[in-house]
Amino acid sequence: MFKKFSALLLLVLLTVSVSKAQDPGPPSTLGPGESYTGLWSVSYDYQTNGSVRYLVQDPTNKSKWCAILMSQQDSSTAAGTGRHIYYSYSDDNGATWSSDVLDGVNAQGFPCLTLSNGLPVIARHQSATVGSLVSKDASFGAFGFSNVPGVPVNLTGNLPIWAHISGTANGNLVMVAAPNNTGAFNGWRTTYNGTSWTPYSDMGTISGPSGNFEVAANGNGKVCIVGTDYNSNSNVMRLFASNDNGLTFDNGTVIFDYVIDGTDTLFANIAGGYQATYIGDEPHVIFAAYNGTLTVFPNANTNEYVKPRIYHWSASTGLNLVASKSNIPQLTDTITQILMVPLTQPTVTRLGNGWLVSAFTTFLRNNVQTVDNGDQVNAGEIFTSISTNGGSTWSTPVNQTNTPAVEEKHPSFGQTTSDSLRLYYIRDLKAGSWVNTPDWGKAPVYGIFKKAPVTVGIKDNVSIAKSYELFQNYPNPFNPTTTISYFVQKSGLVTLKVYDALGREVASLVNEIQSQGPKEVTFIGDKLSSGIYYYSISAGDFKDTKKMMLIK
């Protein structure tokens, strides 16, 4: 892949010299399916003000991808100084990447990536006086981004920043942003029709610090805008719908108010990000919720219990639980990072087979790192969950990264027609946010692209079983722990054993009378060598054997 360099030679030389002087080199290790995008940062490790759109796929050439990263590569400067937007292209399905800076002169931040007529578009903010900026590449992989002119400035005072943007079926661009006005973070929308932008329009009932909104579109002219009503202290979540590629919107529908959990009230997480995608003409929304009685924003951390959850909503399914402590038992209970509750920043996409898949940053108990000032800080992992029935039920969440004491966060899916996972996230070698807690220390931050097979979780399969059945272990391959599920048709003696490739028994997991219904057992292979193993069940006249793989 070759870059198209700007004619501004001085700017290019300046940018390259700064980058090379600080370049930490690629990460020392990459996990299965991972590749390094060439995107990195040192000082600025907190990426999102609500947006979770950092990855797109070329709709005409499925091997081409584009990813973005907000980066401060000069580790000697103060937070925000020399902060720029970098982007990277791959034309071999993520195996190799080539990166460049969007604007190496003006400090910019908090980008959002979309497609317009198949071309990458990056929205981001520069300052309260400049407002939001939008740039579009000349073609996919051209390295020729230029500003889309005429972004409106029809407001007095601070202009809207923290932009969220989506391309529509006819090539329009719909953008929602919020000015940095304390106590009045109203959402303002504007639409670009290929020639000009409409004046900013105050959406009235969605608002939030850092402009935490979402814009999504489908191929039939449908567009939705999602946001919470922070200014009114209600925090209800609304969805606004358009049928004309974003030229007009309805007055909005409340899709989530709150959930009562004992004595706690869970509200939509204004700082946790959310995303929407379409199945046909129906929008599907993924979002985080937590105990909203806490004063979390802008606290760095709290020891109060927050009871975080990830929810899915659509008009046809209503509200559906995706993740919580009920299906991630090792989930931590308290906030240890600014704006990062233990389940946060969910992203969602629809696979080519129609399934929905969500990814989210997850903080687990005892998965901690000791940072520079001696604090114990939780390190994030990336978990995924899959729905095969339009969001009605979701599989048991799976840890896609599994890197104890190394942090991953800010996952992003590109909307794709693939039937396998294509996921982007950052790996931060120093857990926590240096931006908000400087004495935690700095370390390289890497943009990581991951390809992984889609494996449906065990709970959906078990729930529909009506006779004896042994299910494939999950995850598979595994290291060193996996779950084996099965269904017992009627009460009786059940045995479940594990054998190595030579047929020698290595573990007896079940040998008891069990009642009718779904069952599951955890197998821990920490004392075994990598390789192929078999697990066999015997229950009444039913016998079955399946293969699994341990990879250390």
C-alpha positions in Angstrom: 0.0 0.0 0.0 1.3 3.4 -0.9 0.4 6.8 0.5 -0.5 9.9 -1.5 1.6 12.6 0.1 0.4 16.2 0.5 2.0 18.9 -1.6 2.7 20.7 1.7 6.2 19.2 2.0 7.1 21.2 5.1 4.0 19.9 7.0 4.7 16.3 6.0 8.3 16.5 7.1 7.3 18.1 10.4 4.7 15.4 11.1 7.0 12.5 10.2 9.9 13.9 12.3 7.6 14.2 15.4 6.2 10.7 14.9 9.5 8.9 14.3 11.1 10.6 17.3 8.5 9.1 19.6 7.5 5.9 17.8 7.5 3.1 20.4 7.4 0.4 17.7 4.8 -2.4 17.4 3.6 -4.2 20.5 5.8 -7.0 21.6 3.1 -9.6 21.5 -0.1 -10.0 19.5 -2.8 -12.6 20.3 -4.6 -14.9 17.8 -6.2 -13.0 15.0 -4.7 -9.7 16.1 -2.7 -7.2 13.9 -1.2 -3.8 14.7 -2.8 -1.0 12.7 0.3 1.3 13.0 -1.8 3.7 15.1 -0.3 4.6 18.5 -0.3 7.2 21.2 1.7 7.8 24.4 0.3 10.6 26.4 -3.4 10.6 25.5 -4.9 7.2 26.3 -8.6 8.1 26.9 -10.2 7.9 23.5 -13.9 8.5 23.5 -16.4 11.2 24.3 -19.2 8.9 23.5 -18.3 7.8 20.0 -17.5 4.1 19.4 -17.2 4.4 15.6 -13.5 3.9 14.7 -13.6 1.3 12.0 -15.1 1.0 8.5 -14.9 -1.5 5.7 -14.9 -0.7 2.0 -18.4 -1.8 0.7 -17.0 -2.5 -2.7 -13.8 -4.4 -1.7 -14.2 -6.4 1.5 -10.5 -6.7 2.1 -10.1 -3.0 2.6 -10.4 -1.4 6.1 -9.9 2.0 7.7 -9.3 2.7 11.4 -8.7 5.9 13.4 -7.1 6.9 16.6 -6.9 10.2 18.6 -3.2 10.4 19.5 -0.8 12.6 21.5 2.6 11.2 20.5 4.8 13.8 22.3 5.1 12.4 25.8 6.7 15.6 27.1 3.7 17.9 26.6 0.6 18.6 28.7 -2.6 16.7 28.1 -4.3 17.9 24.8 -1.2 19.7 23.5 -0.2 18.2 20.1 -3.2 15.9 20.1 -4.1 14.9 16.5 -6.3 12.4 14.6 -4.4 9.6 12.8 -5.9 7.1 10.4 -4.7 3.8 8.9 -5.7 1.7 5.9 -5.4 -2.0 5.1 -6.0 -3.5 1.7 -5.3 -7.1 2.7 -8.1 -7.8 5.3 -6.2 -6.3 8.2 -2.9 -8.3 7.8 -0.8 -5.1 7.2 -1.6 -1.4 7.7 -0.3 2.0 6.6 -1.1 5.1 8.6 -1.0 8.9 8.4 -2.0 12.0 10.3 -5.2 13.9 9.3 -4.0 17.3 10.3 -0.4 17.6 11.7 -0.7 21.3 12.6 -4.0 21.9 14.5 -4.7 20.1 17.7 -7.9 18.1 17.3 -9.8 15.4 19.2 -12.5 12.8 19.7 -13.2 11.6 16.2 -16.0 9.6 14.7 -15.7 7.6 11.5 -18.4 6.8 8.9 -18.9 6.2 5.2 -20.5 8.4 2.6 -21.0 6.9 -0.8 -18.4 4.3 0.2 -15.8 6.8 1.2 -14.3 7.3 4.7 -15.5 10.4 6.5 -14.0 11.6 9.8 -15.7 14.1 12.0 -13.8 15.6 15.0 -13.5 18.8 17.0 -10.8 21.5 17.1 -12.0 24.1 19.5 -15.0 25.9 20.8 -14.4 28.8 18.4 -13.8 26.5 15.3 -16.3 23.9 16.3 -16.7 20.5 14.5 -14.8 19.6 11.4 -15.6 17.0 8.8 -13.1 15.5 6.2 -13.7 13.0 3.4 -11.1 10.9 1.5 -10.9 11.1 -2.3 -11.3 7.3 -2.5 -11.0 4.4 -0.1 -7.3 4.2 0.7 -6.3 7.3 -1.2 -4.7 9.1 1.8 -6.3 12.3 0.3 -8.6 13.6 3.0 -10.0 17.1 2.5 -12.4 19.2 4.6 -16.1 19.2 3.7 -16.8 22.9 3.6 -19.5 24.9 5.2 -20.1 23.2 8.6 -22.5 25.6 10.2 -21.5 28.3 12.7 -24.9 29.7 13.3 -24.7 29.7 17.1 -23.4 32.4 19.4 -20.9 31.4 22.1 -19.3 28.0 22.1 -19.8 26.1 18.9 -20.9 22.4 19.0 -17.9 20.0 19.3 -17.8 16.2 20.2 -19.3 15.4 16.8 -21.1 12.1 15.9 -21.8 11.5 12.3 -23.3 8.9 9.9 -23.5 8.7 6.1 -27.0 7.9 4.7 -28.3 5.8 1.8 -28.1 8.7 -0.7 -24.7 10.0 0.5 -26.0 12.7 2.9 -24.1 13.2 6.2 -26.1 13.6 9.4 -24.1 15.0 12.3 -25.0 15.7 16.0 -22.7 17.6 18.3 -22.8 19.5 21.6 -21.2 22.8 22.8 -19.0 22.6 25.9 -21.4 24.7 27.9 -21.6 23.5 31.5 -25.1 22.5 32.4 -26.4 23.0 28.8 -24.8 20.3 26.7 -27.7 20.3 24.2 -27.5 18.2 21.1 -27.5 20.1 17.8 -28.0 18.4 14.5 -27.2 19.3 10.9 -27.4 17.5 7.6 -25.1 17.8 4.5 -26.8 17.1 1.2 -23.6 16.9 -0.9 -23.7 20.7 -1.5 -24.4 22.5 1.7 -25.2 21.9 5.4 -28.5 22.8 7.1 -28.3 25.3 10.0 -27.8 23.7 13.4 -31.1 22.7 14.9 -31.4 22.3 18.7 -32.8 18.8 19.4 -34.1 20.0 22.8 -34.6 16.8 24.7 -31.2 15.1 24.3 -28.1 16.4 26.0 -25.0 15.3 27.8 -21.5 16.1 28.9 -19.0 15.4 26.2 -21.8 15.1 23.6 -22.7 11.5 24.1 -25.0 10.8 21.1 -25.3 8.3 18.3 -26.3 8.5 14.7 -27.0 5.5 12.5 -28.5 4.9 9.0 -29.5 2.0 6.7 -29.7 1.6 3.0 -33.3 2.6 2.6 -33.1 6.3 3.7 -33.8 5.5 7.4 -31.7 7.5 10.0 -31.9 7.5 13.8 -30.4 9.7 16.4 -30.1 8.4 20.0 -29.3 10.5 23.1 -30.1 10.9 26.8 -31.7 13.9 28.4 -29.0 14.9 30.8 -29.9 18.5 31.3 -33.3 17.7 32.8 -31.8 15.2 35.3 -34.1 12.6 34.0 -31.5 10.7 31.9 -34.2 9.1 29.8 -33.0 7.8 26.4 -34.8 8.9 23.2 -34.6 7.8 19.6 -35.4 10.3 16.8 -36.3 8.8 13.4 -36.0 10.1 9.9 -37.4 8.5 6.7 -35.7 11.0 4.3 -32.0 10.5 4.7 -31.8 12.9 7.7 -33.5 15.9 6.2 -36.3 15.8 8.8 -36.8 13.9 12.1 -39.8 13.1 14.3 -40.1 14.4 17.9 -38.4 11.4 19.4 -39.6 8.3 21.4 -38.5 7.4 24.9 -36.9 3.9 24.5 -35.4 3.6 28.1 -36.3 5.4 31.3 -34.9 3.4 34.2 -34.7 0.0 35.9 -35.2 -0.7 39.6 -32.7 -3.1 41.1 -33.5 -3.5 44.8 -33.0 0.0 46.3 -31.0 1.2 43.3 -32.2 2.9 40.2 -30.3 2.2 37.0 -30.2 4.9 34.3 -28.6 5.0 30.8 -24.9 5.7 31.2 -24.4 9.2 29.8 -20.6 8.7 29.6 -20.5 5.1 28.6 -21.3 5.3 24.9 -24.0 3.6 22.9 -24.5 2.5 19.3 -27.3 1.7 16.9 -27.5 -0.5 13.8 -30.3 -1.6 11.6 -31.9 -4.9 10.7 -34.0 -4.0 7.7 -35.7 -0.8 8.6 -35.7 -1.4 12.3 -33.0 0.3 14.5 -31.4 -1.8 17.3 -29.7 0.1 20.1 -27.0 -1.1 22.5 -26.2 0.9 25.6 -24.9 0.7 29.2 -26.8 1.5 32.4 -25.7 1.8 35.9 -26.8 3.1 39.3 -27.5 6.7 38.4 -27.9 7.9 41.9 -24.1 8.1 42.1 -22.2 11.3 41.2 -19.9 9.5 38.8 -19.3 12.3 36.3 -16.7 13.7 36.6 -15.3 11.7 39.5 -12.1 9.7 38.8 -13.3 6.7 40.8 -15.7 5.6 43.5 -16.0 2.7 45.9 -19.8 2.8 45.6 -21.5 -0.2 43.9 -22.8 0.8 40.4 -24.5 -2.5 39.2 -23.6 -2.0 35.5 -25.5 -3.7 32.7 -25.5 -3.7 28.9 -28.9 -3.6 27.3 -30.3 -4.1 23.8 -33.5 -2.3 22.6 -35.6 -2.5 19.5 -39.3 -1.8 18.9 -40.0 -5.5 18.1 -38.1 -7.0 21.1 -38.3 -4.3 23.7 -35.6 -4.2 26.3 -33.2 -7.2 26.5 -30.3 -7.8 28.9 -27.0 -8.5 27.1 -24.4 -8.5 30.0 -24.3 -8.0 33.8 -22.9 -9.7 36.8 -25.5 -12.4 36.2 -23.6 -13.7 33.1 -20.1 -12.3 34.0 -19.8 -13.4 37.6 -16.2 -12.1 38.0 -17.3 -8.5 37.0 -16.0 -5.9 39.4 -18.5 -3.8 41.3 -16.9 -0.3 41.5 -15.5 2.3 39.2 -11.7 2.5 39.1 -11.3 4.8 36.1 -12.9 8.1 35.1 -16.0 7.7 33.0 -15.4 3.9 32.8 -18.0 1.9 34.7 -17.3 -1.9 34.8 -19.4 -2.5 31.7 -19.1 0.3 29.3 -18.7 1.6 25.7 -20.7 -1.1 23.9 -20.6 -1.3 20.1 -22.9 -3.4 17.9 -23.0 -4.6 14.3 -25.2 -6.9 12.2 -23.3 -9.8 10.5 -24.0 -11.0 7.0 -26.1 -13.9 8.4 -28.4 -11.4 10.2 -27.0 -12.1 13.7 -26.3 -9.2 16.0 -23.0 -9.0 17.9 -22.0 -6.6 20.6 -18.6 -5.8 22.1 -17.9 -3.8 25.3 -15.2 -2.9 27.7 -15.3 -5.1 30.8 -13.5 -4.7 34.1 -13.0 -7.9 36.1 -12.3 -8.4 39.8 -8.6 -9.0 40.5 -7.6 -8.1 36.9 -5.5 -5.2 38.1 -2.2 -3.4 37.4 0.0 -1.5 39.8 0.5 1.9 38.2 3.3 4.5 38.8 1.9 5.9 42.0 1.3 2.5 43.5 -2.5 2.5 43.0 -4.1 -0.8 42.0 -6.1 0.0 38.8 -8.5 -2.4 37.1 -7.4 -3.3 33.5 -10.1 -3.5 30.9 -10.8 -6.5 28.7 -13.0 -6.7 25.5 -16.0 -9.1 25.8 -18.5 -10.0 23.0 -22.0 -11.4 23.0 -24.1 -12.6 20.1 -27.8 -12.7 19.4 -29.1 -15.1 16.7 -32.8 -14.0 17.1 -32.8 -10.2 16.5 -31.8 -9.3 20.0 -34.4 -11.2 22.0 -31.7 -13.3 23.7 -27.9 -13.0 23.9 -25.2 -15.5 24.4 -22.9 -15.7 27.4 -20.3 -13.0 27.0 -16.9 -14.1 25.9 -13.5 -12.5 26.7 -12.0 -11.8 23.3 -8.7 -10.4 24.6 -7.9 -12.3 27.9 -4.7 -10.4 28.7 -4.5 -10.2 32.5 -2.9 -6.9 33.8 -2.9 -5.5 30.3 -5.7 -3.1 29.3 -7.9 -3.2 26.3 -10.8 -0.7 25.9 -12.8 1.4 23.4 -14.0 -1.5 21.1 -15.5 -0.7 17.6 -17.2 -2.8 15.0 -17.3 -1.8 11.3 -20.6 -2.5 9.7 -19.9 -5.5 7.6 -21.4 -8.3 5.5 -18.9 -10.8 6.9 -20.1 -13.7 9.1 -17.0 -13.5 11.3 -15.9 -10.8 13.8 -13.8 -7.9 12.6 -13.1 -5.8 15.8 -10.9 -2.8 16.6 -9.8 -1.7 20.1 -6.9 -0.1 21.8 -4.3 -1.8 24.0 -3.0 0.4 26.7 0.2 -0.9 28.5 -0.5 1.4 31.4 -4.0 0.7 32.8 -6.2 3.7 33.6 -6.3 7.1 32.1 -3.2 9.2 32.4 -5.2 12.2 30.9 -7.3 12.3 34.0 -4.9 10.9 36.6 -1.4 11.9 35.6 0.4 10.2 38.4 -0.8 6.8 37.2 1.8 7.2 34.4 2.2 7.0 30.7 2.8 4.0 28.4 2.3 3.2 24.7 -1.3 2.8 23.4 -1.8 0.7 20.3 -4.7 0.4 17.8 -5.4 -3.3 17.4 -7.5 -5.0 14.7 -8.8 -8.5 15.5 -10.3 -11.2 13.3 -12.2 -14.0 15.1 -14.7 -16.7 14.3 -18.3 -16.3 15.6 -19.2 -18.8 18.2 -22.8 -18.8 19.6 -22.9 -18.9 23.4 -24.2 -21.8 25.3 -27.3 -20.4 27.0 -29.3 -19.9 23.8 -28.6 -23.4 22.7 -29.4 -25.0 26.1 -32.6 -23.1 26.4 -34.2 -24.7 23.3 -33.1 -28.3 24.0 -35.9 -30.8 24.6 -34.0 -34.1 24.7 -30.6 -35.2 25.8 -28.0 -33.1 24.1 -24.3 -32.3 24.6 -23.2 -28.9 23.3 -19.9 -27.7 22.0 -17.7 -26.3 24.8 -17.4 -22.5 25.0 -15.0 -20.9 24.3 -13.2 -23.3 22.0 -10.2 -23.2 21.7 -9.7 -22.3 25.3 -7.0 -21.4 27.8 -7.2 -22.8 30.4 -10.9 -22.7 31.3 -14.0 -23.6 29.3 -17.7 -24.4 29.9 -19.4 -27.6 28.8 -23.1 -27.5 28.7 -25.7 -30.3 28.2 -29.4 -31.0 28.6 -30.7 -33.9 30.7 -34.1 -35.2 29.4 -35.1 -37.0 32.6 -33.6 -37.5 36.1 -30.9 -40.2 36.3 -27.2 -41.0 36.5 -25.0 -38.7 34.4 -21.3 -39.0 33.8 -19.1 -36.6 32.0 -15.4 -37.3 31.5 -12.5 -35.8 29.6 -9.9 -37.8 27.6 -6.7 -37.0 25.9 -5.9 -37.8 22.2 -4.7 -41.3 23.3 -8.0 -42.1 25.0 -6.7 -41.7 28.5 -9.1 -40.2 31.1 -7.7 -36.9 32.4 -10.8 -35.6 34.3 -14.1 -36.8 35.7 -16.4 -33.8 35.7 -19.8 -35.3 36.6 -20.7 -38.6 38.2 -24.0 -38.2 40.0 -27.8 -38.4 39.8 -29.1 -35.2 38.1 -32.5 -33.8 37.6 -34.1 -32.9 34.2 -33.0 -29.6 32.7 -30.1 -27.6 31.3 -26.7 -28.2 33.0 -23.2 -26.8 32.7 -19.8 -27.5 34.2 -16.5 -25.7 34.1 -13.4 -27.6 33.0 -10.0 -26.2 34.0 -7.1 -27.5 32.0 -4.3 -25.5 33.7 -2.3 -28.7 34.4 -2.6 -30.2 30.9 -0.5 -29.6 27.8 -1.8 -27.9 24.7 -3.6 -30.2 22.4 -6.8 -32.0 21.4 -9.1 -33.4 24.1 -12.4 -35.2 24.0 -15.3 -34.9 26.4 -17.9 -37.7 26.6 -21.3 -37.8 28.3 -23.4 -40.8 29.3 -27.0 -40.4 30.6 -29.5 -43.2 30.3 -29.3 -44.6 26.8 -27.7 -41.3 25.5 -24.0 -41.2 24.8 -22.1 -38.5 22.9 -18.5 -37.2 22.5 -17.2 -33.9 21.3 -13.7 -32.5 20.6 -12.1 -29.4 22.1 -8.7 -27.7 21.8 -6.5 -26.4 24.6 -4.1 -23.7 23.5 -1.6 -22.3 26.0 
